[in-house]
Amino acid sequence: MTILKKVFLLLLLIIAFSCKSVKEVRLANQSIANEEIENIKKSPSKTNSFISFEDNSDTTFVNLKNYSNDFVLDMKYATSDNFLNKKVYDCAACYLRLKTVKSLINANKDFIEKGYRIKIFDCYRPLDVQRRMWEIVSNPDYVADPSKGSIHNRGGAVDITLVDSNGNEIDMGTTFDFFGVEASHDYQNLSEEVKNNRKLLKEVMLKNNFKSFDSEWWHYNLKDSNLDNLSNFKWKCD
């Protein structure tokens, strides 16, 4: 065998060995990648890891975001975009008693099945905030007298509307906190679309243990929440 042939055969052996090594490395890397993907699938997602309902009593004040991320939050009183034209919350958060959260989540599941979801404007309201609102507008037609309090101060009331799959609010005929007769459930001089939208909101909320408030299409109280104590509990801002 000539020297040239020996060199040629040696080169072929080197190439063959190199290709085998590269293939083995690729297979090993693919195996590691597959294992990592499986581990990710098995590991709980932090964004979807919620507190169990069993961890607190029904009357405990809890943060809605710890139980669901299926709501749209637009906490109006944590901004100046409200009828007071004043920011009265230190920060935006939706706290409610746990029993209210349970019913609200069930209602939202019903809406999601229909292609909507709940958008929240206000939840629990500490008595100190109620007093601040009363100082700005001392009129019981618009703000509950803090000496008597409201269901908001008991953690059983929510101000809400619905958004579609694109996040757009559906037409309810008036804006939130519109204090005219047009905001009433009994007002009938509305388009069929608006009537149907209000009807949808009301039917699902009533089905899930809430009561409507006659003069405000957006306001719903958990049944029997008027029996809970007024509260001045305050949450910590992040």
Buried (B, 14 or more C-beta within 10 A) or exposed (E): EEEEEEEEEEEEEEEEEEEEEEEEEEEEEEEEEEEEEEEEEEEEEEEEEEEEBEEBEEBBBBBBEEBBEEBBBBBBBBEEBBBBEBBBBEEBBBBBBBBBBBBBBEBBBBBEEEEBBBBBBBBBBBBEBBBBBBEBBEEEEBBBEBEEBBBBBBBBBBBBBBBEEEEEBBBBBBEBBBEEEBBBBEBEEBEEEBEEBBEBBBEBBBEBBBBBBEBBBBBBBBBEBBEBEBBEEBBEEE
